[in-house]
Amino acid sequence: MDRSMESIYLTFQLELALAIAYAFACQEQRKRDKQRRRSRRRFWLHPIVEVRESRGVYHCLFGELNENQDKYFEYTRMSKDSFRYLLRLVEGAISRQDTQLRKSISPEERLLVTLRFLATGETLRSLHFQFRIGVSTLSGIIADTCRALWDNLREEFLPIPTRELWHANAQKFEKVCDFPNCIGAVDGKHIRITKPSRSGSLFYNYKKYFSTVLMAIAGADCRFLAVDIGAFGRANDSRTFKESDMGRRLYENNFNFPHPRPLPNTEGPALPFVVVGDEAFQMCGNLLKPYSSRGLDRTKSIFNYRLSRA
């Protein structure tokens, strides 16, 4: 190759390299400009949120609800006294200070929007338009308030079951349901959720929607005694219960149940205290389920009826 051709070839390579470098530089600049446009806020405080204290549900409707006990209960799903009791418990944990830039949301409004979210299952977007609070702010408020409610109510309303608590429930079941030595009823509830990202079909249940499972043992007064929350919706009740901590404790007879005793008005052998469930659960020494519906005699039919009542 002569010198002139070599010079042209080198010049061409240099121009090509410069063109590629320029193209990459332009592409990176476009990415930065796009990110800058995305991050640029149109408003410091959106006009819809800005009028929260004059048009939000808390400032407009809640005052009227205080004057009507029935409508208050219908909206909050609790009485005024219960609401005030909860507010006293969590007020210190959910209070925020005012700043020079904006006024904080009151603990009462934080509790109200959380109760509305829990009671109705409304989306954050829907609550945003009702209460005139930003979606991201609502997300933080609900999480903080739920955490405060759990921390303050757990020991009083969901204590670790003791033998005295099991005995008390057995007496209630015997009085209300005519089912002796019964200390609780177990079942599961599918709670509808938005599909978690990258979860596949783990939360897709047989009812054709996405859910997580609330598994609970309840007493004769319909209060929870033990709960397990968060199992995949695709799992059946029996599998969910056996894989939960309370299920393992029950099947291993490690739940601090009272010692076996004879049934009332009998001199028969001592029988264990039991939890009752439906056909989906696996029976063991401390869990009873009904007989199969095929070929029932009178004794088995009566047993199924009594167990169903419990």
VENWO-V402627 format. One record per residue. N is the residue number from 1. RES is the residue in one letter. PHI is phi as a letter, one per 20 degrees, with the letter a starting at -180 (999 if undefined). PSI is psi as a letter, one per 20 degrees, with the letter a starting at -180 (999 if undefined). Layout:
n:N res:RES phi:PHI psi:PSI
n:N res:RES phi:PHI psi:PSI
This chain:
n:1 res:M phi:999 psi:p
n:2 res:D phi:f psi:r
n:3 res:R phi:f psi:h
n:4 res:S phi:f psi:g
n:5 res:M phi:f psi:h
n:6 res:E phi:f psi:h
n:7 res:S phi:f psi:g
n:8 res:I phi:f psi:g
n:9 res:Y phi:f psi:g
n:10 res:L phi:f psi:h
n:11 res:T phi:f psi:g
n:12 res:F phi:f psi:g
n:13 res:Q phi:f psi:g
n:14 res:L phi:f psi:g
n:15 res:E phi:f psi:h
n:16 res:L phi:f psi:g
n:17 res:A phi:f psi:g
n:18 res:L phi:f psi:h
n:19 res:A phi:f psi:g
n:20 res:I phi:f psi:g
n:21 res:A phi:f psi:h
n:22 res:Y phi:f psi:h
n:23 res:A phi:f psi:g
n:24 res:F phi:f psi:g
n:25 res:A phi:f psi:g
n:26 res:C phi:f psi:g
n:27 res:Q phi:f psi:g
n:28 res:E phi:f psi:h
n:29 res:Q phi:f psi:h
n:30 res:R phi:f psi:h
n:31 res:K phi:f psi:g
n:32 res:R phi:f psi:g
n:33 res:D phi:f psi:h
n:34 res:K phi:f psi:g
n:35 res:Q phi:f psi:h
n:36 res:R phi:f psi:h
n:37 res:R phi:f psi:h
n:38 res:R phi:f psi:g
n:39 res:S phi:f psi:i
n:40 res:R phi:f psi:p
n:41 res:R phi:e psi:p
n:42 res:R phi:f psi:h
n:43 res:F phi:c psi:q
n:44 res:W phi:f psi:g
n:45 res:L phi:b psi:o
n:46 res:H phi:g psi:q
n:47 res:P phi:g psi:h
n:48 res:I phi:f psi:h
n:49 res:V phi:f psi:h
n:50 res:E phi:f psi:h
n:51 res:V phi:e psi:k
n:52 res:R phi:g psi:g
n:53 res:E phi:f psi:i
n:54 res:S phi:d psi:h
n:55 res:R phi:c psi:i
n:56 res:G phi:f psi:q
n:57 res:V phi:g psi:g
n:58 res:Y phi:f psi:g
n:59 res:H phi:e psi:h
n:60 res:C phi:d psi:g
n:61 res:L phi:e psi:h
n:62 res:F phi:f psi:h
n:63 res:G phi:f psi:h
n:64 res:E phi:f psi:h
n:65 res:L phi:f psi:h
n:66 res:N phi:f psi:h
n:67 res:E phi:e psi:i
n:68 res:N phi:c psi:o
n:69 res:Q phi:f psi:g
n:70 res:D phi:f psi:g
n:71 res:K phi:f psi:h
n:72 res:Y phi:f psi:g
n:73 res:F phi:f psi:h
n:74 res:E phi:f psi:h
n:75 res:Y phi:e psi:g
n:76 res:T phi:e psi:i
n:77 res:R phi:m psi:k
n:78 res:M phi:a psi:r
n:79 res:S phi:f psi:r
n:80 res:K phi:f psi:g
n:81 res:D phi:f psi:g
n:82 res:S phi:f psi:g
n:83 res:F phi:f psi:g
n:84 res:R phi:f psi:h
n:85 res:Y phi:f psi:g
n:86 res:L phi:f psi:g
n:87 res:L phi:f psi:g
n:88 res:R phi:f psi:h
n:89 res:L phi:f psi:g
n:90 res:V phi:d psi:i
n:91 res:E phi:g psi:g
n:92 res:G phi:f psi:h
n:93 res:A phi:f psi:h
n:94 res:I phi:d psi:j
n:95 res:S phi:f psi:q
n:96 res:R phi:c psi:q
n:97 res:Q phi:e psi:q
n:98 res:D phi:f psi:q
n:99 res:T phi:c psi:r
n:100 res:Q phi:f psi:h
n:101 res:L phi:e psi:h
n:102 res:R phi:b psi:r
n:103 res:K phi:e psi:p
n:104 res:S phi:f psi:q
n:105 res:I phi:e psi:p
n:106 res:S phi:f psi:q
n:107 res:P phi:g psi:h
n:108 res:E phi:f psi:g
n:109 res:E phi:f psi:h
n:110 res:R phi:f psi:g
n:111 res:L phi:f psi:h
n:112 res:L phi:f psi:g
n:113 res:V phi:f psi:h
n:114 res:T phi:f psi:g
n:115 res:L phi:f psi:h
n:116 res:R phi:f psi:h
n:117 res:F phi:f psi:g
n:118 res:L phi:f psi:h
n:119 res:A phi:f psi:h
n:120 res:T phi:d psi:h
n:121 res:G phi:m psi:j
n:122 res:E phi:f psi:q
n:123 res:T phi:f psi:q
n:124 res:L phi:f psi:h
n:125 res:R phi:f psi:g
n:126 res:S phi:f psi:g
n:127 res:L phi:f psi:h
n:128 res:H phi:g psi:g
n:129 res:F phi:f psi:h
n:130 res:Q phi:f psi:g
n:131 res:F phi:e psi:i
n:132 res:R phi:l psi:l
n:133 res:I phi:c psi:p
n:134 res:G phi:g psi:q
n:135 res:V phi:f psi:g
n:136 res:S phi:f psi:h
n:137 res:T phi:f psi:g
n:138 res:L phi:g psi:g
n:139 res:S phi:g psi:g
n:140 res:G phi:f psi:h
n:141 res:I phi:f psi:g
n:142 res:I phi:f psi:g
n:143 res:A phi:f psi:g
n:144 res:D phi:f psi:g
n:145 res:T phi:f psi:g
n:146 res:C phi:f psi:g
n:147 res:R phi:f psi:g
n:148 res:A phi:f psi:h
n:149 res:L phi:f psi:g
n:150 res:W phi:f psi:g
n:151 res:D phi:f psi:h
n:152 res:N phi:e psi:h
n:153 res:L phi:d psi:i
n:154 res:R phi:g psi:g
n:155 res:E phi:f psi:h
n:156 res:E phi:e psi:g
n:157 res:F phi:d psi:i
n:158 res:L phi:b psi:m
n:159 res:P phi:f psi:r
n:160 res:I phi:f psi:p
n:161 res:P phi:f psi:p
n:162 res:T phi:d psi:r
n:163 res:R phi:f psi:h
n:164 res:E phi:f psi:h
n:165 res:L phi:f psi:g
n:166 res:W phi:f psi:g
n:167 res:H phi:f psi:g
n:168 res:A phi:f psi:h
n:169 res:N phi:f psi:h
n:170 res:A phi:f psi:h
n:171 res:Q phi:f psi:h
n:172 res:K phi:f psi:g
n:173 res:F phi:f psi:h
n:174 res:E phi:f psi:h
n:175 res:K phi:f psi:g
n:176 res:V phi:e psi:h
n:177 res:C phi:d psi:i
n:178 res:D phi:l psi:k
n:179 res:F phi:c psi:n
n:180 res:P phi:f psi:q
n:181 res:N phi:l psi:k
n:182 res:C phi:d psi:p
n:183 res:I phi:d psi:j
n:184 res:G phi:r psi:r
n:185 res:A phi:c psi:p
n:186 res:V phi:d psi:q
n:187 res:D phi:a psi:r
n:188 res:G phi:d psi:q
n:189 res:K phi:c psi:p
n:190 res:H phi:e psi:p
n:191 res:I phi:e psi:o
n:192 res:R phi:f psi:p
n:193 res:I phi:c psi:r
n:194 res:T phi:f psi:p
n:195 res:K phi:g psi:p
n:196 res:P phi:f psi:q
n:197 res:S phi:f psi:q
n:198 res:R phi:l psi:k
n:199 res:S phi:e psi:i
n:200 res:G phi:m psi:c
n:201 res:S phi:d psi:j
n:202 res:L phi:g psi:h
n:203 res:F phi:d psi:j
n:204 res:Y phi:e psi:o
n:205 res:N phi:e psi:r
n:206 res:Y phi:f psi:i
n:207 res:K phi:e psi:j
n:208 res:K phi:m psi:k
n:209 res:Y phi:b psi:r
n:210 res:F phi:e psi:p
n:211 res:S phi:b psi:r
n:212 res:T phi:c psi:q
n:213 res:V phi:d psi:p
n:214 res:L phi:e psi:o
n:215 res:M phi:d psi:p
n:216 res:A phi:b psi:q
n:217 res:I phi:d psi:p
n:218 res:A phi:d psi:q
n:219 res:G phi:e psi:a
n:220 res:A phi:f psi:h
n:221 res:D phi:e psi:j
n:222 res:C phi:m psi:k
n:223 res:R phi:d psi:q
n:224 res:F phi:f psi:p
n:225 res:L phi:d psi:h
n:226 res:A phi:b psi:q
n:227 res:V phi:c psi:q
n:228 res:D phi:b psi:p
n:229 res:I phi:c psi:p
n:230 res:G phi:o psi:j
n:231 res:A phi:f psi:q
n:232 res:F phi:f psi:p
n:233 res:G phi:f psi:h
n:234 res:R phi:f psi:i
n:235 res:A phi:f psi:q
n:236 res:N phi:e psi:r
n:237 res:D phi:f psi:g
n:238 res:S phi:f psi:g
n:239 res:R phi:f psi:g
n:240 res:T phi:g psi:g
n:241 res:F phi:f psi:g
n:242 res:K phi:f psi:h
n:243 res:E phi:e psi:i
n:244 res:S phi:e psi:r
n:245 res:D phi:f psi:g
n:246 res:M phi:f psi:h
n:247 res:G phi:f psi:g
n:248 res:R phi:f psi:g
n:249 res:R phi:f psi:h
n:250 res:L phi:f psi:g
n:251 res:Y phi:f psi:h
n:252 res:E phi:e psi:j
n:253 res:N phi:l psi:l
n:254 res:N phi:c psi:l
n:255 res:F phi:d psi:j
n:256 res:N phi:l psi:k
n:257 res:F phi:f psi:q
n:258 res:P phi:f psi:q
n:259 res:H phi:f psi:q
n:260 res:P phi:g psi:q
n:261 res:R phi:b psi:q
n:262 res:P phi:f psi:q
n:263 res:L phi:f psi:q
n:264 res:P phi:g psi:q
n:265 res:N phi:m psi:k
n:266 res:T phi:c psi:r
n:267 res:E phi:d psi:k
n:268 res:G phi:f psi:a
n:269 res:P phi:f psi:q
n:270 res:A phi:f psi:p
n:271 res:L phi:d psi:q
n:272 res:P phi:f psi:q
n:273 res:F phi:f psi:q
n:274 res:V phi:c psi:q
n:275 res:V phi:d psi:p
n:276 res:V phi:d psi:q
n:277 res:G phi:b psi:r
n:278 res:D phi:e psi:a
n:279 res:E phi:f psi:i
n:280 res:A phi:f psi:h
n:281 res:F phi:e psi:q
n:282 res:Q phi:e psi:p
n:283 res:M phi:f psi:q
n:284 res:C phi:b psi:a
n:285 res:G phi:f psi:h
n:286 res:N phi:d psi:j
n:287 res:L phi:c psi:p
n:288 res:L phi:d psi:q
n:289 res:K phi:c psi:r
n:290 res:P phi:f psi:q
n:291 res:Y phi:f psi:q
n:292 res:S phi:g psi:q
n:293 res:S phi:f psi:i
n:294 res:R phi:e psi:p
n:295 res:G phi:m psi:l
n:296 res:L phi:f psi:p
n:297 res:D phi:e psi:a
n:298 res:R phi:f psi:g
n:299 res:T phi:f psi:g
n:300 res:K phi:f psi:h
n:301 res:S phi:f psi:g
n:302 res:I phi:f psi:g
n:303 res:F phi:f psi:g
n:304 res:N phi:g psi:h
n:305 res:Y phi:f psi:g
n:306 res:R phi:f psi:g
n:307 res:L phi:f psi:h
n:308 res:S phi:f psi:h
n:309 res:R phi:f psi:g
n:310 res:A phi:f psi:999
